[in-house]
Amino acid sequence: MAKAKGKPNKEDLTINKKDLQADMRRFGYLLPTNDEELEEFEKIFGKTQVMFPQHLKRPAFLNENVQSIDQPNELHVKKKTQLASSEASKKFTAKPTKKNDYFKKLVLAAEIAYQLYEEPTFGHVKFVKLLYLCNQVCKIRLTVNFGKYAAGPLDGKLIRVIDSEFRKKMWFSVTQSDYGYRYEPDENIEDYKIYYSRYYKNQLHQIDSLIELFRDKRSDFCEIVATVYYLWSEFMVKHKLVNEASLIKGFYDWDERKKRFKEAEIRSAIDWMNENEIVPALT
């Protein structure tokens, strides 16, 4: 009796898995796993000098305990999935590495120098204090290491690295005289501006405003403001009392050399900071 159309005999479609796998290996779709398969493989593709890793010779999904093409071993798949999830979890929960924003600091420094290089008050002290204040007041949050030095908050290596990189990249020529360090734009000065507008597009106005506020300020004034700002932030983090008296006391306790400033100068700087909103805020 003829078979009904559209209803094929299931037995005719039964696949011998071992034969299928052997054929696939011989024709290059799977790696050969025994001498016989390897011989057939080399007849077609020629000999190869590639040394296959052991785990590729017997991949788990070709093991004899694989149930069928349509019904994979659920337990095996589950274990593999759990292992993959565990490995992924380790990757994402691992302690992240600090983003290297060294170049961003250099670009910000270039903008400050470019805006102020013609000012007679601009030198190393003012430069470093503005870098510190830009990072803090404009909430740029670059990775910096400003510690307590006699002249106020300072990253001891940063300014030397900046000077060296300015010369190397030919953004600025940097010279030292009896009156301090001077900066002059060099032939590649336009290069940094491309990066500046990209990195600081959300803080352009804030940075410009801050630089303008300090444009004609002397180094001593910048030192006072940066030191007070550092103390103010520290007191807030440690939940200490913050007022004019505590800031002045903290200023004089900072370093013996701070006593060269008069109390009236510190009070005036604190008033100026309040008027111009150069004050820290907990975030």
N, C-alpha and C positions, 0 to 999 in steps of 0.2 A: 504494500500500500504506500502510495506517495506521501511524503511528509507535507503537512500543512504549511503554506507559505507564511512567513512572518513569525514562525515558531521554531526556531532552530533547535536541534538536539544539543542540550547543555554539555553532554559528554564529548561532543565533537570539538568544543571550544576549551576543553580542559588543557591547562598549560603545565607541562612538566618543568618545574622551576629550575631544577638542576641543569637540564638540557638547555634551557633558555639562558641561564647565567653563563654556561660554558660557551655557547655560541656568541654571546655578547662579548666575552673576553677575547675569543679568537679573532673577532672582527674589530677589536680596538675600542669597544664601548666601555669595557671594564678592564682593569688590570688583571693579567693572568696570575693564577695562584698555585699552579703545579706545573711540572715539567711538560706534560702533554699539551696543556693550554699555551704554555710559553712557546713550545715548538710551532704550534699552529699560528700563534701571534707573529713570530719572527718570519714565518714563510710569507706573510702578507706585508709586514712593515719593515722587515729587516732587523738585524741585531741592534741593540741599543746598549750604550755604556752607562746609562742612567741607573743608579742604585736606588730602587724604590724602598722607602721606609717600611719597616715591618708592619706598622699599623695600617698601611695602605694595602698590603698584600691580603689581609683578611679583615676588611672593614666590617664593623659590627652588624650592619644591616644585611650582610650576605651570609651570616652564620646559619648553621643548619637548623637552629631552633626558630628561625623566622617562620611564622605560621603560613602566610599566603600573601599574594600580591594585594588582594582585596581586604585582608584582615591582618594588619601589622600587629606586632607584639606590643600591646598597649602598655604593659609594665615597663618594657625596655624604653619606649618613647617617653614615658612619664619620667623615668630616671634621667634620661638625657636632657629633658626639658628642665627638670629641677637643677641639674648640674649647670646648665647654661645660665639659668636665672641666678644661681648662686654666684657664678663667675661675674655676671653682669653687675650684680649687687655689690660685689667687692670693688669693682671698678668705680662705680658711682659713689660708694660710701668712703672710698679711700680719701685721705686728706689731700685736698687740692693743692697743687703747687702755686706759689705766688706768681701772679702775672708779672712778666718783666716789663715795667713801664719806664725803663731807663731812658729810652728815646723820647718818650712823652715829656719827661722832665727836661731834657735838653731842648726840646722845641718850645716849651713854656719859657725857659730861661732866655732863649733867643728872642722871643717876643718882648720880654721885659727889657732886655738890653737894647733892642732896636728902638723901642719907644723912648728910652731914657739916656742913650749914650751921649747925647749932646749936653745933658745937664751937668754942671760942674759938681753937683752933690752926689753924682752916681759913681760908686766904687764898690769894692767887695762887700763891705758891711751892709750898705743899703741893698745891694743885689741879693744877698742871702736872706735878709729879713723880708724882702718882698716875695721871694720864692716861698718862704714859710707861710706868710700871710695869704698869698694867693691860694695856696693849697688848702689852708684852713677856712678862710672866710668865704671863698668861692666854692667850698665843698668839692674840690677836685679829687681828693683822696688818693693821691699818688703815694706809692710806698717810699717813705723817706725816713731818715733816722736823725731827727733833730733832738739833740740832747742839751743839757744845761752847761753852757760854756760862759766864760766871763763876760763876753760881749752879747750874751743872750742866747736864744735858741739857735743852734747851729748844727749842720751836718758837716762834720770835719773834713770829709773827702769830697763832698759834692762840688764845691766851687772849683777845686783843682781839676777835677774831671771835666767840668764844663769848659774851663779855659782851654784845656788840652784839646777837647773835641771841637771847639770853635775854630781853633787854628787848623786842625787836621782837615775839617770839612770846608775850610775857607769861608765860613760864615762871618767871622769877625777876626780882626787882628787884635791881639791883646798885649798891651805894653804896661810895664811897671815903671813908675817914677817916684820922686820924693813925695808926690801928692796922692799916691795910690795907683790903683789899676784903672786903665782907660781902655775903652772898646771902640773900634771903628769898623763899620761894615766892610766886608771883603767881597771878592768877586762872585761868590756863590750865595750871597745873602738871600736871594729870592727863593732858594730851595726850601728853606724851612717853612715858608708861609703856606705852601700847599698842605703840609701836614698839620699846621696849626689850626687852620679853618676846619679841618676834618676832626681832629681830636677834641677840640674845645668849642664846637659849634653851639653847645648848650650853655657855655659860660663866657662867651665873647664879651657881652655887655658888662658883666660883673668884673671881669679881669680888667677891661679898659677903665672902668670907673675907679677901681682900686688903684691902679697905676697912676691915674690922674690925680687922685687925692694925695699921693706921696711925691708927685713930680718935683716940687720945689722944697721938699722937706730934707733937712740935714740928716746925716747918718746917726747922730745922737738921738734925734727924735724917733727915727725908725727903730733904733735899739730899745728905747723905752717902751714903745707901743708893742713890739714883738714880745718883749719880756713880760709885760703886763698881760698880754693875751694868753701867753703860755700858762702863767700862774692862774689866771681866771679859769681857764679850761681845766687845769689840774684840780683846783679847789672844787669845781662843780662835780667832777668825776668822783672825788673823794668825799663829797657831801660836806665840805667845809664852808664856813661862813665867807661870803663874798661881799665885801663893801670896800669903800675907799681906804679905810684904815688897814684892813687885812691885806689888801693888794700892795699898799705902800710898805708894810712890814715885810711881806714876802719878797718884794723887790730888793730891799736892803739886805735881807738874809740870803739872797741869791748868791752873791759874791762880794768880797771885800771891796772890789773896785767899783761897785755900784754906788758907793758913797760919794763919788765925785758928782753925782746928780743932786740937784736941790729938790727938796720935797715939793716945792711949787711947780717944778717942771713935770714931776710925776702926776700931780693933781691936774695940771693943765692937759696932759696927754690923756688921762682917763676921761676928762670932760669931752675932749675932742673925739675920742673913741665912741662915747655914748651918742654924741651929736651926729656922727657919721655911720652909726650902726656897725662899727668894727668891734663887735662883741661876740663871744662864743655862745653857742646854744646846744643843749643836749639833743641828740637825734636818736 
